[in-house]
Amino acid sequence: MKEENLTLAKERLQSLGAALPKRGHILILTHDYPDPDAMASAAALHLILSRHFRRQCILAHSGLVTRAENRQMLRTIPYRFHLTASLAPKRGSRPAIFVDSRPAVGNTTVPGFIRPIGIIDHHPAGHRPLPVDCFCDIRPDAGACASMLWEYLQAAELQIPPWLASCMVYASITETMDFTRPFHPVDFDAYTDLLHRASMRQVGLIRNAPIAPQFFAEFQEAIANARTYANIAWSHLDQAAEPEIVAQFADRLILLERVSWSFCTAFHHDSLIISMRSDKRGVDCGTLLKRAFGGRGSAGGHERMAAGMVHLAGVTPEERMATKDSLVRDLLNRIDARLAAAAEPIETLCRPLVERESPVPDPRQLTLI
């Protein structure tokens, strides 16, 4: 780590310490459905607060963790994650530091008893005001929040245990998609330093975690519903059991040949959720998705990935579908101007991802490997 970067990291660490209350537990809060980057970053901050500042802290989030590799990471982390709603005090408030998230965004539930005292995040700030008198380290150019926490660990001169290094390595490779997405030099510095500290067996167990049968059922539906137009691929799930499947399928669609844009929508209980990806340089998926939403919900993200949610409580099934169709149409129009100018409906211009069923092979011709 370069001397000037280490000096700046120590200044940030000192500012973080100054923001901590003198007594009581401190919550470390992620977004509602924490991904590997959020969980690894929260665990790293837990180590810093407990070892360097000698403070008691609690990891918390408001949703569920259902994605296979995310659940395996929870098993790897020795600290317990709590549901935020279960931590309400009998009176007063609880101080909280937000990691890989912040207050007043759609993917982070913030109960009234939460008092933000810090934010460590790599998502663009947007136009929402940040809390007053709150420590803020927001770096949109960082590929992973875990890389930012690596700098804090270096400044605190803490030994990084193999389990944490493993989680942070996995966070880096998933958040940057093995460094094919935009990243900052700090991401590469963190990755190369953490790699030799990590247990590659633990990284492998996280990457290859057992998958629930429900995943394949929903994936089958997503493939059947997938559509393409030019270099855009998208799909929809009528009722996703868990919201994480939406991001997983958007990640798969962007890997298709000649596809530069992908997104997936799904109804999840009383919400419409969407996850978007792009491999084009110079685009801003977060801004594009916000404009497509047009005030219908909350959306945000990075240059090449974004997500959003529209609350649909109390609306009819017909209104739910109309909202989804309108959002998909607006987003497609913003991605490709030809669609906006076309006289034909989008439904007639696009085509199914799988246009016909593959013939069933003759079992006698199958080769066993």
C-alpha positions as a Markdown table, in Angstrom:
| # | Residue | x | y | z |
|---|---|---|---|---|
| 1 | Met | 0.0 | 0.0 | 0.0 |
| 2 | Lys | 1.5 | 3.3 | -1.0 |
| 3 | Glu | 2.5 | 5.7 | 1.7 |
| 4 | Glu | 0.1 | 8.5 | 0.7 |
| 5 | Asn | -2.8 | 6.0 | 0.5 |
| 6 | Leu | -2.0 | 4.7 | 3.9 |
| 7 | Thr | -1.8 | 8.2 | 5.3 |
| 8 | Leu | -5.3 | 9.0 | 3.9 |
| 9 | Ala | -6.6 | 5.6 | 5.2 |
| 10 | Lys | -5.4 | 6.4 | 8.7 |
| 11 | Glu | -7.1 | 9.8 | 8.5 |
| 12 | Arg | -10.4 | 8.1 | 7.6 |
| 13 | Leu | -10.0 | 5.6 | 10.3 |
| 14 | Gln | -9.4 | 8.4 | 12.8 |
| 15 | Ser | -12.5 | 10.3 | 11.6 |
| 16 | Leu | -14.6 | 7.1 | 11.9 |
| 17 | Gly | -13.4 | 6.7 | 15.5 |
| 18 | Ala | -14.4 | 10.2 | 16.2 |
| 19 | Ala | -17.9 | 9.5 | 15.0 |
| 20 | Leu | -18.5 | 6.6 | 17.4 |
| 21 | Pro | -20.6 | 7.1 | 20.5 |
| 22 | Lys | -18.8 | 6.8 | 23.8 |
| 23 | Arg | -20.9 | 3.8 | 25.0 |
| 24 | Gly | -23.4 | 1.2 | 23.9 |
| 25 | His | -23.7 | -1.2 | 21.0 |
| 26 | Ile | -23.2 | 0.0 | 17.4 |
| 27 | Leu | -25.2 | -1.5 | 14.6 |
| 28 | Ile | -23.5 | -2.3 | 11.3 |
| 29 | Leu | -26.3 | -2.2 | 8.8 |
| 30 | Thr | -26.3 | -3.6 | 5.2 |
| 31 | His | -28.9 | -3.3 | 2.5 |
| 32 | Asp | -32.0 | -5.5 | 3.0 |
| 33 | Tyr | -30.8 | -8.5 | 1.0 |
| 34 | Pro | -27.0 | -8.5 | 1.6 |
| 35 | Asp | -24.7 | -9.8 | -1.2 |
| 36 | Pro | -21.1 | -11.0 | -0.7 |
| 37 | Asp | -19.7 | -7.5 | -0.8 |
| 38 | Ala | -22.1 | -6.2 | 1.8 |
| 39 | Met | -21.5 | -9.2 | 4.1 |
| 40 | Ala | -17.7 | -9.2 | 3.7 |
| 41 | Ser | -17.6 | -5.4 | 4.3 |
| 42 | Ala | -19.8 | -5.6 | 7.4 |
| 43 | Ala | -17.7 | -8.4 | 8.8 |
| 44 | Ala | -14.5 | -6.4 | 8.2 |
| 45 | Leu | -16.0 | -3.4 | 9.9 |
| 46 | His | -17.0 | -5.6 | 12.9 |
| 47 | Leu | -13.4 | -6.7 | 13.2 |
| 48 | Ile | -12.2 | -3.1 | 13.1 |
| 49 | Leu | -14.7 | -1.8 | 15.7 |
| 50 | Ser | -14.2 | -4.7 | 18.1 |
| 51 | Arg | -10.4 | -5.1 | 17.8 |
| 52 | His | -9.2 | -1.6 | 17.1 |
| 53 | Phe | -11.7 | 0.6 | 18.8 |
| 54 | Arg | -12.7 | -2.0 | 21.5 |
| 55 | Arg | -16.4 | -1.4 | 20.8 |
| 56 | Gln | -19.3 | -3.8 | 20.9 |
| 57 | Cys | -21.2 | -4.1 | 17.6 |
| 58 | Ile | -24.0 | -6.0 | 16.0 |
| 59 | Leu | -24.4 | -7.0 | 12.3 |
| 60 | Ala | -27.9 | -6.4 | 10.9 |
| 61 | His | -30.1 | -6.4 | 7.8 |
| 62 | Ser | -33.8 | -6.3 | 7.2 |
| 63 | Gly | -34.4 | -8.9 | 4.5 |
| 64 | Leu | -33.5 | -12.6 | 3.9 |
| 65 | Val | -30.4 | -14.3 | 2.6 |
| 66 | Thr | -31.4 | -17.0 | 0.1 |
| 67 | Arg | -28.8 | -17.1 | -2.7 |
| 68 | Ala | -26.7 | -20.2 | -2.2 |
| 69 | Glu | -23.3 | -18.6 | -2.2 |
| 70 | Asn | -24.5 | -15.9 | 0.1 |
| 71 | Arg | -25.8 | -18.4 | 2.6 |
| 72 | Gln | -22.5 | -20.2 | 2.5 |
| 73 | Met | -20.7 | -16.9 | 3.2 |
| 74 | Leu | -23.0 | -16.5 | 6.3 |
| 75 | Arg | -21.7 | -19.9 | 7.5 |
| 76 | Thr | -18.1 | -18.8 | 6.9 |
| 77 | Ile | -18.5 | -15.6 | 8.9 |
| 78 | Pro | -18.3 | -16.3 | 12.7 |
| 79 | Tyr | -20.3 | -13.2 | 13.5 |
| 80 | Arg | -24.1 | -13.5 | 13.6 |
| 81 | Phe | -26.3 | -11.3 | 11.4 |
| 82 | His | -29.5 | -10.2 | 13.1 |
| 83 | Leu | -32.8 | -8.9 | 11.6 |
| 84 | Thr | -33.0 | -5.2 | 12.2 |
| 85 | Ala | -36.6 | -5.3 | 13.4 |
| 86 | Ser | -35.5 | -7.6 | 16.3 |
| 87 | Leu | -33.0 | -5.0 | 17.6 |
| 88 | Ala | -35.5 | -2.2 | 18.5 |
| 89 | Pro | -34.6 | -0.7 | 21.9 |
| 90 | Lys | -37.2 | -0.2 | 24.7 |
| 91 | Arg | -36.5 | 3.5 | 24.4 |
| 92 | Gly | -34.3 | 5.8 | 22.6 |
| 93 | Ser | -32.3 | 5.1 | 19.4 |
| 94 | Arg | -29.5 | 2.9 | 18.2 |
| 95 | Pro | -26.4 | 4.3 | 16.4 |
| 96 | Ala | -25.7 | 2.6 | 13.1 |
| 97 | Ile | -23.0 | 2.5 | 10.5 |
| 98 | Phe | -24.2 | 1.7 | 7.0 |
| 99 | Val | -21.9 | -0.4 | 4.8 |
| 100 | Asp | -22.4 | -0.9 | 1.0 |
| 101 | Ser | -25.7 | 1.0 | 1.5 |
| 102 | Arg | -27.0 | 4.2 | 3.0 |
| 103 | Pro | -30.3 | 5.7 | 4.4 |
| 104 | Ala | -33.0 | 6.9 | 2.1 |
| 105 | Val | -32.5 | 4.4 | -0.7 |
| 106 | Gly | -35.0 | 1.8 | -1.8 |
| 107 | Asn | -33.0 | -1.3 | -1.0 |
| 108 | Thr | -32.3 | -0.4 | 2.6 |
| 109 | Thr | -35.0 | -0.5 | 5.3 |
| 110 | Val | -34.3 | 2.0 | 8.1 |
| 111 | Pro | -36.6 | 1.7 | 11.1 |
| 112 | Gly | -37.3 | 4.8 | 13.1 |
| 113 | Phe | -35.0 | 3.8 | 16.0 |
| 114 | Ile | -31.9 | 3.8 | 13.8 |
| 115 | Arg | -29.6 | 6.8 | 14.1 |
| 116 | Pro | -27.0 | 7.0 | 11.3 |
| 117 | Ile | -23.5 | 7.8 | 12.5 |
| 118 | Gly | -21.5 | 6.6 | 9.5 |
| 119 | Ile | -21.7 | 5.5 | 5.9 |
| 120 | Ile | -19.0 | 3.5 | 4.0 |
| 121 | Asp | -20.3 | 2.9 | 0.5 |
| 122 | His | -19.2 | 2.7 | -3.2 |
| 123 | His | -22.6 | 3.5 | -4.8 |
| 124 | Pro | -23.1 | 7.0 | -6.4 |
| 125 | Ala | -24.5 | 9.5 | -3.9 |
| 126 | Gly | -27.4 | 10.6 | -6.1 |
| 127 | His | -29.5 | 13.6 | -5.2 |
| 128 | Arg | -30.7 | 12.4 | -1.8 |
| 129 | Pro | -29.2 | 14.4 | 1.1 |
| 130 | Leu | -26.9 | 12.6 | 3.4 |
| 131 | Pro | -27.5 | 12.6 | 7.2 |
| 132 | Val | -26.2 | 15.6 | 9.1 |
| 133 | Asp | -23.2 | 15.0 | 11.5 |
| 134 | Cys | -22.5 | 11.6 | 10.0 |
| 135 | Phe | -19.2 | 10.2 | 9.0 |
| 136 | Cys | -19.3 | 9.5 | 5.2 |
| 137 | Asp | -16.8 | 7.7 | 3.0 |
| 138 | Ile | -18.5 | 7.3 | -0.3 |
| 139 | Arg | -16.3 | 6.4 | -3.3 |
| 140 | Pro | -18.3 | 5.5 | -6.5 |
| 141 | Asp | -15.1 | 4.7 | -8.3 |
| 142 | Ala | -14.3 | 1.8 | -6.1 |
| 143 | Gly | -15.4 | -1.5 | -7.6 |
| 144 | Ala | -16.1 | -3.2 | -4.2 |
| 145 | Cys | -16.9 | -1.8 | -0.8 |
| 146 | Ala | -14.7 | -4.6 | 0.6 |
| 147 | Ser | -11.7 | -2.9 | -1.0 |
| 148 | Met | -12.5 | 0.2 | 1.0 |
| 149 | Leu | -12.6 | -1.8 | 4.2 |
| 150 | Trp | -9.3 | -3.4 | 3.3 |
| 151 | Glu | -7.7 | 0.1 | 3.5 |
| 152 | Tyr | -9.3 | 0.5 | 7.0 |
| 153 | Leu | -7.8 | -2.8 | 8.1 |
| 154 | Gln | -4.4 | -1.8 | 6.8 |
| 155 | Ala | -4.6 | 1.5 | 8.7 |
| 156 | Ala | -5.7 | -0.2 | 11.9 |
| 157 | Glu | -2.7 | -2.6 | 11.4 |
| 158 | Leu | -5.0 | -5.6 | 12.1 |
| 159 | Gln | -4.1 | -9.1 | 11.1 |
| 160 | Ile | -6.8 | -10.3 | 8.7 |
| 161 | Pro | -7.9 | -13.9 | 9.5 |
| 162 | Pro | -8.2 | -16.4 | 6.6 |
| 163 | Trp | -12.0 | -16.6 | 6.8 |
| 164 | Leu | -12.3 | -12.8 | 6.4 |
| 165 | Ala | -9.7 | -12.7 | 3.6 |
| 166 | Ser | -11.7 | -15.5 | 1.8 |
| 167 | Cys | -15.0 | -13.5 | 2.1 |
| 168 | Met | -13.3 | -10.3 | 0.9 |
| 169 | Val | -11.6 | -12.0 | -2.0 |
| 170 | Tyr | -15.0 | -13.5 | -3.1 |
| 171 | Ala | -16.6 | -10.1 | -2.7 |
| 172 | Ser | -14.0 | -8.6 | -5.0 |
| 173 | Ile | -14.4 | -11.1 | -7.8 |
| 174 | Thr | -18.2 | -11.1 | -7.7 |
| 175 | Glu | -18.6 | -7.3 | -7.5 |
| 176 | Thr | -16.1 | -6.7 | -10.4 |
| 177 | Met | -17.0 | -9.9 | -12.2 |
| 178 | Asp | -13.4 | -11.1 | -12.1 |
| 179 | Phe | -12.2 | -7.6 | -12.9 |
| 180 | Thr | -14.2 | -7.4 | -16.2 |
| 181 | Arg | -16.3 | -4.5 | -14.7 |
| 182 | Pro | -14.8 | -1.1 | -14.0 |
| 183 | Phe | -12.6 | -1.1 | -10.9 |
| 184 | His | -10.1 | 1.2 | -9.1 |
| 185 | Pro | -6.5 | 0.4 | -8.3 |
| 186 | Val | -7.5 | -0.1 | -4.7 |
| 187 | Asp | -9.6 | -3.1 | -5.8 |
| 188 | Phe | -6.6 | -4.8 | -7.4 |
| 189 | Asp | -4.3 | -3.9 | -4.5 |
| 190 | Ala | -6.8 | -5.3 | -2.0 |
| 191 | Tyr | -7.4 | -8.5 | -4.0 |
| 192 | Thr | -3.7 | -9.3 | -4.5 |
| 193 | Asp | -3.0 | -8.7 | -0.8 |
| 194 | Leu | -6.0 | -10.7 | 0.4 |
| 195 | Leu | -5.5 | -13.6 | -2.0 |
| 196 | His | -2.4 | -15.0 | -0.2 |
| 197 | Arg | -4.2 | -14.6 | 3.2 |
| 198 | Ala | -7.3 | -16.4 | 2.0 |
| 199 | Ser | -8.3 | -20.1 | 2.2 |
| 200 | Met | -9.0 | -21.1 | -1.4 |
| 201 | Arg | -11.0 | -24.0 | 0.0 |
| 202 | Gln | -13.3 | -21.5 | 1.7 |
| 203 | Val | -13.5 | -19.4 | -1.5 |
| 204 | Gly | -14.4 | -22.6 | -3.4 |
| 205 | Leu | -17.1 | -23.6 | -1.0 |
| 206 | Ile | -18.7 | -20.2 | -1.3 |
| 207 | Arg | -18.5 | -20.2 | -5.1 |
| 208 | Asn | -19.9 | -23.8 | -5.4 |
| 209 | Ala | -22.5 | -23.8 | -2.6 |
| 210 | Pro | -25.4 | -26.3 | -3.0 |
| 211 | Ile | -28.3 | -24.9 | -4.9 |
| 212 | Ala | -32.0 | -25.3 | -3.8 |
| 213 | Pro | -34.3 | -27.1 | -6.3 |
| 214 | Gln | -36.5 | -23.9 | -6.4 |
| 215 | Phe | -33.7 | -22.1 | -8.1 |
| 216 | Phe | -33.9 | -24.4 | -11.2 |
| 217 | Ala | -37.7 | -24.1 | -11.3 |
| 218 | Glu | -37.5 | -20.3 | -11.4 |
| 219 | Phe | -34.6 | -20.4 | -13.8 |
| 220 | Gln | -36.7 | -22.5 | -16.2 |
| 221 | Glu | -39.5 | -20.0 | -16.0 |
| 222 | Ala | -37.0 | -17.1 | -16.6 |
| 223 | Ile | -35.6 | -18.9 | -19.7 |
| 224 | Ala | -39.1 | -19.5 | -21.1 |
| 225 | Asn | -40.0 | -15.9 | -20.6 |
| 226 | Ala | -36.7 | -14.4 | -21.9 |
| 227 | Arg | -36.9 | -12.2 | -25.0 |
| 228 | Thr | -34.2 | -10.5 | -27.2 |
| 229 | Tyr | -34.1 | -7.5 | -29.5 |
| 230 | Ala | -30.8 | -6.5 | -31.2 |
| 231 | Asn | -28.2 | -6.5 | -28.3 |
| 232 | Ile | -30.8 | -6.5 | -25.5 |
| 233 | Ala | -32.0 | -9.5 | -23.5 |
| 234 | Trp | -34.6 | -9.5 | -20.8 |
| 235 | Ser | -37.0 | -11.7 | -18.9 |
| 236 | His | -39.7 | -11.7 | -16.2 |
| 237 | Leu | -40.8 | -13.9 | -13.3 |
| 238 | Asp | -44.5 | -13.8 | -12.3 |
| 239 | Gln | -43.8 | -14.6 | -8.6 |
| 240 | Ala | -40.2 | -14.9 | -7.4 |
| 241 | Ala | -39.8 | -16.7 | -4.2 |
| 242 | Glu | -36.8 | -14.5 | -3.3 |
| 243 | Pro | -35.6 | -11.3 | -5.0 |
| 244 | Glu | -32.0 | -12.5 | -5.5 |
| 245 | Ile | -33.0 | -14.6 | -8.5 |
| 246 | Val | -33.6 | -11.4 | -10.5 |
| 247 | Ala | -29.9 | -10.3 | -10.2 |
| 248 | Gln | -28.8 | -13.9 | -10.9 |
| 249 | Phe | -30.7 | -14.1 | -14.1 |
| 250 | Ala | -29.6 | -10.6 | -15.3 |
| 251 | Asp | -26.0 | -11.8 | -14.7 |
| 252 | Arg | -26.6 | -14.8 | -16.9 |
| 253 | Leu | -28.3 | -12.9 | -19.7 |
| 254 | Ile | -25.5 | -10.4 | -20.1 |
| 255 | Leu | -23.2 | -13.3 | -20.9 |
| 256 | Leu | -25.1 | -14.2 | -24.1 |
| 257 | Glu | -23.3 | -13.7 | -27.4 |
| 258 | Arg | -23.9 | -10.3 | -29.0 |
| 259 | Val | -25.8 | -9.0 | -25.9 |
| 260 | Ser | -24.7 | -5.8 | -24.3 |
| 261 | Trp | -27.7 | -5.0 | -22.2 |
| 262 | Ser | -29.8 | -7.3 | -19.9 |
| 263 | Phe | -32.4 | -6.9 | -17.3 |
| 264 | Cys | -34.9 | -9.1 | -15.4 |
| 265 | Thr | -38.1 | -8.1 | -13.6 |
| 266 | Ala | -40.2 | -10.1 | -11.1 |
| 267 | Phe | -43.1 | -9.7 | -8.8 |
| 268 | His | -42.1 | -10.4 | -5.2 |
| 269 | His | -45.0 | -10.2 | -2.8 |
| 270 | Asp | -46.3 | -6.6 | -3.1 |
| 271 | Ser | -43.3 | -5.3 | -5.1 |
| 272 | Leu | -42.0 | -5.2 | -8.6 |
| 273 | Ile | -38.2 | -5.6 | -8.6 |
| 274 | Ile | -35.7 | -5.2 | -11.5 |
| 275 | Ser | -32.0 | -5.9 | -11.9 |
| 276 | Met | -30.1 | -4.5 | -14.9 |
| 277 | Arg | -26.6 | -5.1 | -16.4 |
| 278 | Ser | -24.5 | -3.7 | -19.3 |
| 279 | Asp | -21.1 | -4.4 | -20.6 |
| 280 | Lys | -20.8 | -1.2 | -22.6 |
| 281 | Arg | -18.3 | 1.5 | -21.7 |
| 282 | Gly | -19.5 | 5.0 | -20.8 |
| 283 | Val | -23.0 | 4.1 | -19.9 |
| 284 | Asp | -24.7 | 4.7 | -16.5 |
| 285 | Cys | -27.2 | 2.0 | -15.7 |
| 286 | Gly | -28.2 | 3.6 | -12.4 |
| 287 | Thr | -29.2 | 6.9 | -14.0 |
| 288 | Leu | -30.9 | 5.2 | -17.0 |
| 289 | Leu | -33.0 | 3.0 | -14.7 |
| 290 | Lys | -33.9 | 6.0 | -12.5 |
| 291 | Arg | -35.2 | 7.8 | -15.6 |
| 292 | Ala | -37.1 | 4.8 | -16.7 |
| 293 | Phe | -38.8 | 4.6 | -13.3 |
| 294 | Gly | -39.9 | 8.2 | -13.6 |
| 295 | Gly | -40.8 | 8.5 | -9.9 |
| 296 | Arg | -42.7 | 5.2 | -9.8 |
| 297 | Gly | -40.3 | 3.7 | -7.3 |
| 298 | Ser | -36.7 | 3.8 | -6.2 |
| 299 | Ala | -33.7 | 2.8 | -8.4 |
| 300 | Gly | -30.0 | 3.2 | -8.4 |
| 301 | Gly | -26.7 | 1.5 | -9.0 |
| 302 | His | -23.3 | 1.7 | -10.8 |
| 303 | Glu | -22.1 | 2.3 | -14.3 |
| 304 | Arg | -22.8 | -1.2 | -15.5 |
| 305 | Met | -25.3 | -2.6 | -13.0 |
| 306 | Ala | -28.4 | -1.2 | -11.3 |
| 307 | Ala | -31.5 | -2.3 | -9.5 |
| 308 | Gly | -34.9 | -0.9 | -8.5 |
| 309 | Met | -38.2 | -1.6 | -6.8 |
| 310 | Val | -41.8 | -0.4 | -7.2 |
| 311 | His | -44.2 | -1.0 | -4.3 |
| 312 | Leu | -47.6 | -2.4 | -5.6 |
| 313 | Ala | -49.6 | -3.0 | -2.4 |
| 314 | Gly | -53.3 | -2.6 | -2.9 |
| 315 | Val | -53.3 | -2.7 | -6.7 |
| 316 | Thr | -55.1 | -5.2 | -8.9 |
| 317 | Pro | -53.4 | -8.0 | -10.9 |
| 318 | Glu | -54.1 | -6.0 | -14.1 |
| 319 | Glu | -52.5 | -2.9 | -12.7 |
| 320 | Arg | -49.5 | -4.9 | -11.6 |
| 321 | Met | -49.0 | -6.2 | -15.2 |
| 322 | Ala | -49.6 | -2.7 | -16.6 |
| 323 | Thr | -46.9 | -1.3 | -14.3 |
| 324 | Lys | -44.4 | -4.0 | -15.3 |
| 325 | Asp | -45.2 | -3.6 | -19.0 |
| 326 | Ser | -44.9 | 0.2 | -18.9 |
| 327 | Leu | -41.5 | 0.0 | -17.1 |
| 328 | Val | -40.1 | -2.6 | -19.5 |
| 329 | Arg | -41.3 | -0.5 | -22.5 |
| 330 | Asp | -39.8 | 2.7 | -21.0 |
| 331 | Leu | -36.5 | 1.0 | -20.3 |
| 332 | Leu | -36.2 | -0.6 | -23.7 |
| 333 | Asn | -37.0 | 2.7 | -25.4 |
| 334 | Arg | -34.2 | 4.4 | -23.5 |
| 335 | Ile | -31.7 | 1.7 | -24.3 |
| 336 | Asp | -32.5 | 1.6 | -28.1 |
| 337 | Ala | -34.0 | 4.6 | -29.8 |
| 338 | Arg | -35.2 | 2.4 | -32.7 |
| 339 | Leu | -37.7 | 0.8 | -30.4 |
| 340 | Ala | -39.1 | 4.2 | -29.3 |
| 341 | Ala | -39.5 | 5.2 | -33.0 |
| 342 | Ala | -40.9 | 1.9 | -34.2 |
| 343 | Ala | -44.6 | 1.7 | -35.2 |
| 344 | Glu | -45.0 | -1.9 | -34.2 |
| 345 | Pro | -45.4 | -3.0 | -30.6 |
| 346 | Ile | -42.3 | -4.2 | -28.8 |
| 347 | Glu | -43.9 | -7.6 | -28.4 |
| 348 | Thr | -43.9 | -8.1 | -32.1 |
| 349 | Leu | -40.4 | -6.8 | -32.6 |
| 350 | Cys | -38.6 | -9.0 | -30.0 |
| 351 | Arg | -38.2 | -12.7 | -30.2 |
| 352 | Pro | -37.9 | -15.5 | -27.7 |
| 353 | Leu | -34.5 | -16.4 | -26.4 |
| 354 | Val | -35.3 | -20.1 | -27.2 |
| 355 | Glu | -37.4 | -20.1 | -30.3 |
| 356 | Arg | -38.1 | -23.8 | -30.6 |
| 357 | Glu | -37.6 | -26.9 | -28.6 |
| 358 | Ser | -34.5 | -28.9 | -29.2 |
| 359 | Pro | -35.1 | -32.4 | -30.5 |
| 360 | Val | -35.0 | -35.1 | -27.9 |
| 361 | Pro | -31.8 | -37.1 | -28.6 |
| 362 | Asp | -31.9 | -40.8 | -29.2 |
| 363 | Pro | -30.6 | -42.5 | -25.9 |
| 364 | Arg | -28.8 | -45.0 | -28.0 |
| 365 | Gln | -26.7 | -42.2 | -29.5 |
| 366 | Leu | -25.7 | -40.7 | -26.2 |
| 367 | Thr | -22.0 | -40.9 | -25.2 |
| 368 | Leu | -21.4 | -41.5 | -21.5 |
| 369 | Ile | -18.4 | -39.5 | -20.2 |
